[in-house]
Amino acid sequence: MNEHAILSLLGLAQKAGKISSGELSVEKSVKSGKAKLMIIASDSSDATKKKYRDMSQYYQVPLYEVFTKQQLGSCIGKEYRAALTIVEQGFSNAIIKALLQ
């Protein structure tokens, strides 16, 4: 996994307006079918992880559990983020490719 590349891609996606973050925005993007990829923080609570795992399975959105809440938040210019979704296929593909390296 190329952490630096992933964090950079997340920052670029945020600048391009292709990330939804925060509980309500993440839910809305998943349920509307816009979410192409979901990332949850590894230090999220078990209840939070279960909620997002169930949602990603039901709506068939790929889910990865990486980074801490602080890392996820800081790479997109926010405080802390437990989850975020990427709503553009190109960024999603590039991030998944970096995750699998």
PDB file as gemmi writes it, atoms N, CA and C in Angstrom:
CRYST1    1.000    1.000    1.000  90.00  90.00  90.00 P 1                      
ATOM      1  N   MET A   1       0.845  -1.186   0.000  1.00  0.00           N  
ATOM      2  CA  MET A   1       0.000   0.000   0.000  1.00  0.00           C  
ATOM      3  C   MET A   1       0.884   1.241   0.000  1.00  0.00           C  
ATOM      4  N   ASN A   2       0.624   2.123  -0.930  1.00  0.00           N  
ATOM      5  CA  ASN A   2       1.393   3.353  -1.050  1.00  0.00           C  
ATOM      6  C   ASN A   2       0.645   4.480  -0.331  1.00  0.00           C  
ATOM      7  N   GLU A   3       0.928   4.640   0.970  1.00  0.00           N  
ATOM      8  CA  GLU A   3       0.197   5.603   1.798  1.00  0.00           C  
ATOM      9  C   GLU A   3       0.291   7.026   1.268  1.00  0.00           C  
ATOM     10  N   HIS A   4       1.483   7.434   0.889  1.00  0.00           N  
ATOM     11  CA  HIS A   4       1.669   8.809   0.421  1.00  0.00           C  
ATOM     12  C   HIS A   4       0.823   9.085  -0.827  1.00  0.00           C  
ATOM     13  N   ALA A   5       0.824   8.151  -1.753  1.00  0.00           N  
ATOM     14  CA  ALA A   5       0.043   8.327  -2.988  1.00  0.00           C  
ATOM     15  C   ALA A   5      -1.449   8.396  -2.687  1.00  0.00           C  
ATOM     16  N   ILE A   6      -1.913   7.553  -1.765  1.00  0.00           N  
ATOM     17  CA  ILE A   6      -3.335   7.541  -1.424  1.00  0.00           C  
ATOM     18  C   ILE A   6      -3.746   8.861  -0.783  1.00  0.00           C  
ATOM     19  N   LEU A   7      -2.951   9.320   0.175  1.00  0.00           N  
ATOM     20  CA  LEU A   7      -3.270  10.591   0.841  1.00  0.00           C  
ATOM     21  C   LEU A   7      -3.243  11.751  -0.146  1.00  0.00           C  
ATOM     22  N   SER A   8      -2.307  11.727  -1.085  1.00  0.00           N  
ATOM     23  CA  SER A   8      -2.243  12.771  -2.111  1.00  0.00           C  
ATOM     24  C   SER A   8      -3.466  12.729  -3.020  1.00  0.00           C  
ATOM     25  N   LEU A   9      -3.862  11.531  -3.425  1.00  0.00           N  
ATOM     26  CA  LEU A   9      -5.049  11.381  -4.275  1.00  0.00           C  
ATOM     27  C   LEU A   9      -6.310  11.853  -3.551  1.00  0.00           C  
ATOM     28  N   LEU A  10      -6.401  11.547  -2.267  1.00  0.00           N  
ATOM     29  CA  LEU A  10      -7.568  12.009  -1.497  1.00  0.00           C  
ATOM     30  C   LEU A  10      -7.598  13.529  -1.425  1.00  0.00           C  
ATOM     31  N   GLY A  11      -6.436  14.149  -1.255  1.00  0.00           N  
ATOM     32  CA  GLY A  11      -6.358  15.606  -1.251  1.00  0.00           C  
ATOM     33  C   GLY A  11      -6.775  16.200  -2.582  1.00  0.00           C  
ATOM     34  N   LEU A  12      -6.318  15.607  -3.679  1.00  0.00           N  
ATOM     35  CA  LEU A  12      -6.702  16.077  -5.014  1.00  0.00           C  
ATOM     36  C   LEU A  12      -8.204  15.914  -5.253  1.00  0.00           C  
ATOM     37  N   ALA A  13      -8.734  14.779  -4.828  1.00  0.00           N  
ATOM     38  CA  ALA A  13     -10.170  14.529  -5.000  1.00  0.00           C  
ATOM     39  C   ALA A  13     -10.996  15.542  -4.213  1.00  0.00           C  
ATOM     40  N   GLN A  14     -10.514  15.900  -3.021  1.00  0.00           N  
ATOM     41  CA  GLN A  14     -11.220  16.904  -2.212  1.00  0.00           C  
ATOM     42  C   GLN A  14     -11.214  18.250  -2.922  1.00  0.00           C  
ATOM     43  N   LYS A  15     -10.063  18.646  -3.467  1.00  0.00           N  
ATOM     44  CA  LYS A  15      -9.968  19.922  -4.183  1.00  0.00           C  
ATOM     45  C   LYS A  15     -10.860  19.937  -5.413  1.00  0.00           C  
ATOM     46  N   ALA A  16     -11.042  18.765  -6.023  1.00  0.00           N  
ATOM     47  CA  ALA A  16     -11.888  18.661  -7.214  1.00  0.00           C  
ATOM     48  C   ALA A  16     -13.368  18.538  -6.848  1.00  0.00           C  
ATOM     49  N   GLY A  17     -13.658  18.472  -5.557  1.00  0.00           N  
ATOM     50  CA  GLY A  17     -15.044  18.355  -5.120  1.00  0.00           C  
ATOM     51  C   GLY A  17     -15.631  16.967  -5.325  1.00  0.00           C  
ATOM     52  N   LYS A  18     -14.796  15.945  -5.297  1.00  0.00           N  
ATOM     53  CA  LYS A  18     -15.246  14.583  -5.569  1.00  0.00           C  
ATOM     54  C   LYS A  18     -15.251  13.698  -4.325  1.00  0.00           C  
ATOM     55  N   ILE A  19     -15.242  14.320  -3.133  1.00  0.00           N  
ATOM     56  CA  ILE A  19     -15.286  13.570  -1.879  1.00  0.00           C  
ATOM     57  C   ILE A  19     -16.464  14.047  -1.047  1.00  0.00           C  
ATOM     58  N   SER A  20     -17.162  13.089  -0.459  1.00  0.00           N  
ATOM     59  CA  SER A  20     -18.181  13.395   0.543  1.00  0.00           C  
ATOM     60  C   SER A  20     -17.631  12.913   1.873  1.00  0.00           C  
ATOM     61  N   SER A  21     -17.650  13.776   2.884  1.00  0.00           N  
ATOM     62  CA  SER A  21     -17.159  13.367   4.197  1.00  0.00           C  
ATOM     63  C   SER A  21     -18.124  13.867   5.258  1.00  0.00           C  
ATOM     64  N   GLY A  22     -18.098  13.203   6.390  1.00  0.00           N  
ATOM     65  CA  GLY A  22     -19.072  13.488   7.425  1.00  0.00           C  
ATOM     66  C   GLY A  22     -20.227  12.510   7.296  1.00  0.00           C  
ATOM     67  N   GLU A  23     -20.816  12.165   8.423  1.00  0.00           N  
ATOM     68  CA  GLU A  23     -21.805  11.085   8.465  1.00  0.00           C  
ATOM     69  C   GLU A  23     -22.959  11.274   7.484  1.00  0.00           C  
ATOM     70  N   LEU A  24     -23.583  12.446   7.487  1.00  0.00           N  
ATOM     71  CA  LEU A  24     -24.751  12.663   6.625  1.00  0.00           C  
ATOM     72  C   LEU A  24     -24.385  12.677   5.145  1.00  0.00           C  
ATOM     73  N   SER A  25     -23.289  13.310   4.806  1.00  0.00           N  
ATOM     74  CA  SER A  25     -22.860  13.370   3.402  1.00  0.00           C  
ATOM     75  C   SER A  25     -22.479  11.997   2.868  1.00  0.00           C  
ATOM     76  N   VAL A  26     -21.818  11.209   3.696  1.00  0.00           N  
ATOM     77  CA  VAL A  26     -21.422   9.858   3.282  1.00  0.00           C  
ATOM     78  C   VAL A  26     -22.671   9.015   3.029  1.00  0.00           C  
ATOM     79  N   GLU A  27     -23.616   9.050   3.965  1.00  0.00           N  
ATOM     80  CA  GLU A  27     -24.857   8.282   3.791  1.00  0.00           C  
ATOM     81  C   GLU A  27     -25.601   8.707   2.537  1.00  0.00           C  
ATOM     82  N   LYS A  28     -25.695  10.008   2.330  1.00  0.00           N  
ATOM     83  CA  LYS A  28     -26.423  10.529   1.169  1.00  0.00           C  
ATOM     84  C   LYS A  28     -25.765  10.072  -0.141  1.00  0.00           C  
ATOM     85  N   SER A  29     -24.434  10.136  -0.216  1.00  0.00           N  
ATOM     86  CA  SER A  29     -23.756   9.745  -1.451  1.00  0.00           C  
ATOM     87  C   SER A  29     -23.896   8.252  -1.723  1.00  0.00           C  
ATOM     88  N   VAL A  30     -23.884   7.443  -0.672  1.00  0.00           N  
ATOM     89  CA  VAL A  30     -24.026   5.995  -0.846  1.00  0.00           C  
ATOM     90  C   VAL A  30     -25.450   5.665  -1.283  1.00  0.00           C  
ATOM     91  N   LYS A  31     -26.429   6.196  -0.574  1.00  0.00           N  
ATOM     92  CA  LYS A  31     -27.821   5.858  -0.854  1.00  0.00           C  
ATOM     93  C   LYS A  31     -28.307   6.402  -2.196  1.00  0.00           C  
ATOM     94  N   SER A  32     -27.694   7.491  -2.668  1.00  0.00           N  
ATOM     95  CA  SER A  32     -28.083   8.053  -3.963  1.00  0.00           C  
ATOM     96  C   SER A  32     -27.381   7.347  -5.128  1.00  0.00           C  
ATOM     97  N   GLY A  33     -26.421   6.462  -4.811  1.00  0.00           N  
ATOM     98  CA  GLY A  33     -25.710   5.731  -5.852  1.00  0.00           C  
ATOM     99  C   GLY A  33     -24.514   6.465  -6.425  1.00  0.00           C  
ATOM    100  N   LYS A  34     -24.156   7.606  -5.851  1.00  0.00           N  
ATOM    101  CA  LYS A  34     -23.018   8.383  -6.359  1.00  0.00           C  
ATOM    102  C   LYS A  34     -21.672   7.854  -5.864  1.00  0.00           C  
ATOM    103  N   ALA A  35     -21.657   7.226  -4.700  1.00  0.00           N  
ATOM    104  CA  ALA A  35     -20.401   6.758  -4.100  1.00  0.00           C  
ATOM    105  C   ALA A  35     -19.798   5.623  -4.911  1.00  0.00           C  
ATOM    106  N   LYS A  36     -18.526   5.764  -5.252  1.00  0.00           N  
ATOM    107  CA  LYS A  36     -17.797   4.729  -5.994  1.00  0.00           C  
ATOM    108  C   LYS A  36     -16.841   3.958  -5.082  1.00  0.00           C  
ATOM    109  N   LEU A  37     -16.491   4.563  -3.944  1.00  0.00           N  
ATOM    110  CA  LEU A  37     -15.550   3.961  -3.001  1.00  0.00           C  
ATOM    111  C   LEU A  37     -15.789   4.575  -1.626  1.00  0.00           C  
ATOM    112  N   MET A  38     -15.745   3.734  -0.590  1.00  0.00           N  
ATOM    113  CA  MET A  38     -15.875   4.226   0.780  1.00  0.00           C  
ATOM    114  C   MET A  38     -14.617   3.868   1.543  1.00  0.00           C  
ATOM    115  N   ILE A  39     -14.118   4.826   2.328  1.00  0.00           N  
ATOM    116  CA  ILE A  39     -12.955   4.594   3.173  1.00  0.00           C  
ATOM    117  C   ILE A  39     -13.355   4.926   4.599  1.00  0.00           C  
ATOM    118  N   ILE A  40     -13.098   3.984   5.519  1.00  0.00           N  
ATOM    119  CA  ILE A  40     -13.372   4.255   6.924  1.00  0.00           C  
ATOM    120  C   ILE A  40     -12.070   4.181   7.712  1.00  0.00           C  
ATOM    121  N   ALA A  41     -12.001   4.964   8.770  1.00  0.00           N  
ATOM    122  CA  ALA A  41     -10.802   5.018   9.605  1.00  0.00           C  
ATOM    123  C   ALA A  41     -10.679   3.756  10.440  1.00  0.00           C  
ATOM    124  N   SER A  42      -9.462   3.265  10.554  1.00  0.00           N  
ATOM    125  CA  SER A  42      -9.226   2.028  11.302  1.00  0.00           C  
ATOM    126  C   SER A  42      -9.441   2.206  12.798  1.00  0.00           C  
ATOM    127  N   ASP A  43      -9.397   3.454  13.289  1.00  0.00           N  
ATOM    128  CA  ASP A  43      -9.607   3.685  14.717  1.00  0.00           C  
ATOM    129  C   ASP A  43     -11.041   4.125  15.037  1.00  0.00           C  
ATOM    130  N   SER A  44     -11.955   3.908  14.109  1.00  0.00           N  
ATOM    131  CA  SER A  44     -13.369   4.178  14.376  1.00  0.00           C  
ATOM    132  C   SER A  44     -13.907   3.129  15.340  1.00  0.00           C  
ATOM    133  N   SER A  45     -15.012   3.453  15.996  1.00  0.00           N  
ATOM    134  CA  SER A  45     -15.613   2.491  16.931  1.00  0.00           C  
ATOM    135  C   SER A  45     -16.162   1.295  16.161  1.00  0.00           C  
ATOM    136  N   ASP A  46     -16.343   0.191  16.866  1.00  0.00           N  
ATOM    137  CA  ASP A  46     -16.880  -1.021  16.243  1.00  0.00           C  
ATOM    138  C   ASP A  46     -18.277  -0.781  15.678  1.00  0.00           C  
ATOM    139  N   ALA A  47     -19.084   0.000  16.382  1.00  0.00           N  
ATOM    140  CA  ALA A  47     -20.440   0.297  15.911  1.00  0.00           C  
ATOM    141  C   ALA A  47     -20.406   1.091  14.610  1.00  0.00           C  
ATOM    142  N   THR A  48     -19.503   2.045  14.532  1.00  0.00           N  
ATOM    143  CA  THR A  48     -19.361   2.856  13.319  1.00  0.00           C  
ATOM    144  C   THR A  48     -18.903   1.987  12.157  1.00  0.00           C  
ATOM    145  N   LYS A  49     -17.910   1.138  12.412  1.00  0.00           N  
ATOM    146  CA  LYS A  49     -17.413   0.240  11.359  1.00  0.00           C  
ATOM    147  C   LYS A  49     -18.525  -0.671  10.852  1.00  0.00           C  
ATOM    148  N   LYS A  50     -19.308  -1.239  11.780  1.00  0.00           N  
ATOM    149  CA  LYS A  50     -20.389  -2.134  11.389  1.00  0.00           C  
ATOM    150  C   LYS A  50     -21.423  -1.392  10.541  1.00  0.00           C  
ATOM    151  N   LYS A  51     -21.767  -0.194  10.947  1.00  0.00           N  
ATOM    152  CA  LYS A  51     -22.755   0.607  10.212  1.00  0.00           C  
ATOM    153  C   LYS A  51     -22.304   0.823   8.766  1.00  0.00           C  
ATOM    154  N   TYR A  52     -21.056   1.239   8.584  1.00  0.00           N  
ATOM    155  CA  TYR A  52     -20.553   1.512   7.238  1.00  0.00           C  
ATOM    156  C   TYR A  52     -20.320   0.230   6.430  1.00  0.00           C  
ATOM    157  N   ARG A  53     -19.888  -0.847   7.099  1.00  0.00           N  
ATOM    158  CA  ARG A  53     -19.723  -2.123   6.390  1.00  0.00           C  
ATOM    159  C   ARG A  53     -21.065  -2.620   5.860  1.00  0.00           C  
ATOM    160  N   ASP A  54     -22.086  -2.569   6.721  1.00  0.00           N  
ATOM    161  CA  ASP A  54     -23.421  -3.006   6.312  1.00  0.00           C  
ATOM    162  C   ASP A  54     -23.934  -2.161   5.147  1.00  0.00           C  
ATOM    163  N   MET A  55     -23.727  -0.848   5.242  1.00  0.00           N  
ATOM    164  CA  MET A  55     -24.183   0.062   4.186  1.00  0.00           C  
ATOM    165  C   MET A  55     -23.452  -0.234   2.873  1.00  0.00           C  
ATOM    166  N   SER A  56     -22.140  -0.453   2.950  1.00  0.00           N  
ATOM    167  CA  SER A  56     -21.375  -0.699   1.717  1.00  0.00           C  
ATOM    168  C   SER A  56     -21.773  -2.025   1.077  1.00  0.00           C  
ATOM    169  N   GLN A  57     -22.067  -3.029   1.894  1.00  0.00           N  
ATOM    170  CA  GLN A  57     -22.506  -4.314   1.344  1.00  0.00           C  
ATOM    171  C   GLN A  57     -23.874  -4.193   0.687  1.00  0.00           C  
ATOM    172  N   TYR A  58     -24.798  -3.540   1.360  1.00  0.00           N  
ATOM    173  CA  TYR A  58     -26.156  -3.416   0.844  1.00  0.00           C  
ATOM    174  C   TYR A  58     -26.194  -2.647  -0.473  1.00  0.00           C  
ATOM    175  N   TYR A  59     -25.435  -1.538  -0.535  1.00  0.00           N  
ATOM    176  CA  TYR A  59     -25.431  -0.691  -1.735  1.00  0.00           C  
ATOM    177  C   TYR A  59     -24.296  -1.049  -2.704  1.00  0.00           C  
ATOM    178  N   GLN A  60     -23.541  -2.096  -2.385  1.00  0.00           N  
ATOM    179  CA  GLN A  60     -22.456  -2.597  -3.224  1.00  0.00           C  
ATOM    180  C   GLN A  60     -21.413  -1.524  -3.578  1.00  0.00           C  
ATOM    181  N   VAL A  61     -20.921  -0.885  -2.529  1.00  0.00           N  
ATOM    182  CA  VAL A  61     -19.862   0.115  -2.669  1.00  0.00           C  
ATOM    183  C   VAL A  61     -18.585  -0.492  -2.079  1.00  0.00           C  
ATOM    184  N   PRO A  62     -17.477  -0.521  -2.836  1.00  0.00           N  
ATOM    185  CA  PRO A  62     -16.224  -1.063  -2.282  1.00  0.00           C  
ATOM    186  C   PRO A  62     -15.819  -0.287  -1.021  1.00  0.00           C  
ATOM    187  N   LEU A  63     -15.351  -1.003  -0.013  1.00  0.00           N  
ATOM    188  CA  LEU A  63     -14.995  -0.386   1.268  1.00  0.00           C  
ATOM    189  C   LEU A  63     -13.584  -0.792   1.671  1.00  0.00           C  
ATOM    190  N   TYR A  64     -12.811   0.175   2.110  1.00  0.00           N  
ATOM    191  CA  TYR A  64     -11.469  -0.086   2.636  1.00  0.00           C  
ATOM    192  C   TYR A  64     -11.352   0.577   3.990  1.00  0.00           C  
ATOM    193  N   GLU A  65     -10.669  -0.100   4.898  1.00  0.00           N  
ATOM    194  CA  GLU A  65     -10.458   0.407   6.250  1.00  0.00           C  
ATOM    195  C   GLU A  65      -8.976   0.719   6.401  1.00  0.00           C  
ATOM    196  N   VAL A  66      -8.640   1.998   6.268  1.00  0.00           N  
ATOM    197  CA  VAL A  66      -7.240   2.417   6.336  1.00  0.00           C  
ATOM    198  C   VAL A  66      -7.111   3.762   7.047  1.00  0.00           C  
ATOM    199  N   PHE A  67      -5.924   4.046   7.516  1.00  0.00           N  
ATOM    200  CA  PHE A  67      -5.568   5.310   8.153  1.00  0.00           C  
ATOM    201  C   PHE A  67      -6.344   5.544   9.452  1.00  0.00           C  
ATOM    202  N   THR A  68      -5.976   6.594  10.139  1.00  0.00           N  
ATOM    203  CA  THR A  68      -6.679   6.993  11.360  1.00  0.00           C  
ATOM    204  C   THR A  68      -7.648   8.121  11.011  1.00  0.00           C  
ATOM    205  N   LYS A  69      -8.506   8.443  11.971  1.00  0.00           N  
ATOM    206  CA  LYS A  69      -9.456   9.542  11.745  1.00  0.00           C  
ATOM    207  C   LYS A  69      -8.709  10.851  11.475  1.00  0.00           C  
ATOM    208  N   GLN A  70      -7.616  11.056  12.196  1.00  0.00           N  
ATOM    209  CA  GLN A  70      -6.842  12.280  12.000  1.00  0.00           C  
ATOM    210  C   GLN A  70      -6.204  12.322  10.614  1.00  0.00           C  
ATOM    211  N   GLN A  71      -5.635  11.192  10.154  1.00  0.00           N  
ATOM    212  CA  GLN A  71      -5.016  11.153   8.827  1.00  0.00           C  
ATOM    213  C   GLN A  71      -6.055  11.400   7.738  1.00  0.00           C  
ATOM    214  N   LEU A  72      -7.221  10.751   7.856  1.00  0.00           N  
ATOM    215  CA  LEU A  72      -8.274  10.945   6.849  1.00  0.00           C  
ATOM    216  C   LEU A  72      -8.724  12.399   6.806  1.00  0.00           C  
ATOM    217  N   GLY A  73      -8.895  12.985   7.981  1.00  0.00           N  
ATOM    218  CA  GLY A  73      -9.336  14.380   8.033  1.00  0.00           C  
ATOM    219  C   GLY A  73      -8.293  15.341   7.499  1.00  0.00           C  
ATOM    220  N   SER A  74      -7.051  15.179   7.937  1.00  0.00           N  
ATOM    221  CA  SER A  74      -6.016  16.141   7.550  1.00  0.00           C  
ATOM    222  C   SER A  74      -5.702  16.119   6.059  1.00  0.00           C  
ATOM    223  N   CYS A  75      -5.802  14.948   5.419  1.00  0.00           N  
ATOM    224  CA  CYS A  75      -5.479  14.890   3.990  1.00  0.00           C  
ATOM    225  C   CYS A  75      -6.533  15.594   3.135  1.00  0.00           C  
ATOM    226  N   ILE A  76      -7.731  15.813   3.691  1.00  0.00           N  
ATOM    227  CA  ILE A  76      -8.761  16.548   2.944  1.00  0.00           C  
ATOM    228  C   ILE A  76      -9.026  17.926   3.549  1.00  0.00           C  
ATOM    229  N   GLY A  77      -8.136  18.343   4.453  1.00  0.00           N  
ATOM    230  CA  GLY A  77      -8.235  19.684   5.011  1.00  0.00           C  
ATOM    231  C   GLY A  77      -9.312  19.852   6.069  1.00  0.00           C  
ATOM    232  N   LYS A  78      -9.668  18.776   6.748  1.00  0.00           N  
ATOM    233  CA  LYS A  78     -10.684  18.828   7.800  1.00  0.00           C  
ATOM    234  C   LYS A  78     -10.064  18.383   9.121  1.00  0.00           C  
ATOM    235  N   GLU A  79     -10.850  18.411  10.190  1.00  0.00           N  
ATOM    236  CA  GLU A  79     -10.361  18.004  11.503  1.00  0.00           C  
ATOM    237  C   GLU A  79     -10.211  16.479  11.578  1.00  0.00           C  
ATOM    238  N   TYR A  80     -11.259  15.784  11.945  1.00  0.00           N  
ATOM    239  CA  TYR A  80     -11.253  14.326  12.012  1.00  0.00           C  
ATOM    240  C   TYR A  80     -12.367  13.797  11.126  1.00  0.00           C  
ATOM    241  N   ARG A  81     -12.128  12.693  10.453  1.00  0.00           N  
ATOM    242  CA  ARG A  81     -13.163  12.057   9.633  1.00  0.00           C  
ATOM    243  C   ARG A  81     -13.111  10.555   9.854  1.00  0.00           C  
ATOM    244  N   ALA A  82     -14.249   9.963  10.260  1.00  0.00           N  
ATOM    245  CA  ALA A  82     -14.332   8.517  10.459  1.00  0.00           C  
ATOM    246  C   ALA A  82     -14.573   7.810   9.132  1.00  0.00           C  
ATOM    247  N   ALA A  83     -15.226   8.515   8.193  1.00  0.00           N  
ATOM    248  CA  ALA A  83     -15.533   7.896   6.896  1.00  0.00           C  
ATOM    249  C   ALA A  83     -15.611   8.958   5.819  1.00  0.00           C  
ATOM    250  N   LEU A  84     -15.339   8.534   4.602  1.00  0.00           N  
ATOM    251  CA  LEU A  84     -15.530   9.408   3.450  1.00  0.00           C  
ATOM    252  C   LEU A  84     -15.807   8.553   2.232  1.00  0.00           C  
ATOM    253  N   THR A  85     -16.439   9.162   1.243  1.00  0.00           N  
ATOM    254  CA  THR A  85     -16.697   8.462  -0.016  1.00  0.00           C  
ATOM    255  C   THR A  85     -16.116   9.265  -1.165  1.00  0.00           C  
ATOM    256  N   ILE A  86     -15.684   8.553  -2.190  1.00  0.00           N  
ATOM    257  CA  ILE A  86     -15.220   9.173  -3.424  1.00  0.00           C  
ATOM    258  C   ILE A  86     -16.353   8.996  -4.425  1.00  0.00           C  
ATOM    259  N   VAL A  87     -16.748  10.102  -5.068  1.00  0.00           N  
ATOM    260  CA  VAL A  87     -17.928  10.065  -5.932  1.00  0.00           C  
ATOM    261  C   VAL A  87     -17.574  10.186  -7.418  1.00  0.00           C  
ATOM    262  N   GLU A  88     -16.334   9.889  -7.760  1.00  0.00           N  
ATOM    263  CA  GLU A  88     -15.918   9.953  -9.161  1.00  0.00           C  
ATOM    264  C   GLU A  88     -15.101   8.702  -9.466  1.00  0.00           C  
ATOM    265  N   GLN A  89     -15.412   8.028 -10.552  1.00  0.00           N  
ATOM    266  CA  GLN A  89     -14.820   6.729 -10.859  1.00  0.00           C  
ATOM    267  C   GLN A  89     -13.317   6.788 -11.085  1.00  0.00           C  
ATOM    268  N   GLY A  90     -12.808   7.822 -11.718  1.00  0.00           N  
ATOM    269  CA  GLY A  90     -11.371   7.929 -11.989  1.00  0.00           C  
ATOM    270  C   GLY A  90     -10.547   7.979 -10.713  1.00  0.00           C  
ATOM    271  N   PHE A  91     -10.948   8.840  -9.778  1.00  0.00           N  
ATOM    272  CA  PHE A  91     -10.245   8.917  -8.494  1.00  0.00           C  
ATOM    273  C   PHE A  91     -10.382   7.595  -7.743  1.00  0.00           C  
ATOM    274  N   SER A  92     -11.569   7.024  -7.792  1.00  0.00           N  
ATOM    275  CA  SER A  92     -11.815   5.754  -7.111  1.00  0.00           C  
ATOM    276  C   SER A  92     -10.869   4.670  -7.632  1.00  0.00           C  
ATOM    277  N   ASN A  93     -10.761   4.542  -8.929  1.00  0.00           N  
ATOM    278  CA  ASN A  93      -9.874   3.541  -9.535  1.00  0.00           C  
ATOM    279  C   ASN A  93      -8.421   3.757  -9.137  1.00  0.00           C  
ATOM    280  N   ALA A  94      -7.974   5.013  -9.165  1.00  0.00           N  
ATOM    281  CA  ALA A  94      -6.587   5.325  -8.817  1.00  0.00           C  
ATOM    282  C   ALA A  94      -6.292   5.017  -7.348  1.00  0.00           C  
ATOM    283  N   ILE A  95      -7.238   5.317  -6.470  1.00  0.00           N  
ATOM    284  CA  ILE A  95      -7.037   5.060  -5.039  1.00  0.00           C  
ATOM    285  C   ILE A  95      -7.029   3.557  -4.768  1.00  0.00           C  
ATOM    286  N   ILE A  96      -7.947   2.821  -5.390  1.00  0.00           N  
ATOM    287  CA  ILE A  96      -7.963   1.363  -5.205  1.00  0.00           C  
ATOM    288  C   ILE A  96      -6.661   0.747  -5.713  1.00  0.00           C  
ATOM    289  N   LYS A  97      -6.163   1.230  -6.834  1.00  0.00           N  
ATOM    290  CA  LYS A  97      -4.899   0.730  -7.378  1.00  0.00           C  
ATOM    291  C   LYS A  97      -3.759   0.968  -6.390  1.00  0.00           C  
ATOM    292  N   ALA A  98      -3.705   2.156  -5.785  1.00  0.00           N  
ATOM    293  CA  ALA A  98      -2.667   2.476  -4.802  1.00  0.00           C  
ATOM    294  C   ALA A  98      -2.843   1.645  -3.532  1.00  0.00           C  
ATOM    295  N   LEU A  99      -4.088   1.374  -3.146  1.00  0.00           N  
ATOM    296  CA  LEU A  99      -4.346   0.556  -1.966  1.00  0.00           C  
ATOM    297  C   LEU A  99      -3.858  -0.880  -2.136  1.00  0.00           C  
ATOM    298  N   LEU A 100      -3.938  -1.386  -3.364  1.00  0.00           N  
ATOM    299  CA  LEU A 100      -3.580  -2.780  -3.626  1.00  0.00           C  
ATOM    300  C   LEU A 100      -2.097  -2.987  -3.936  1.00  0.00           C  
ATOM    301  N   GLN A 101      -1.325  -1.919  -4.011  1.00  0.00           N  
ATOM    302  CA  GLN A 101       0.110  -2.043  -4.301  1.00  0.00           C  
ATOM    303  C   GLN A 101       0.874  -2.526  -3.084  1.00  0.00           C  
TER     304      GLN A 101                                                      
END                                                                             
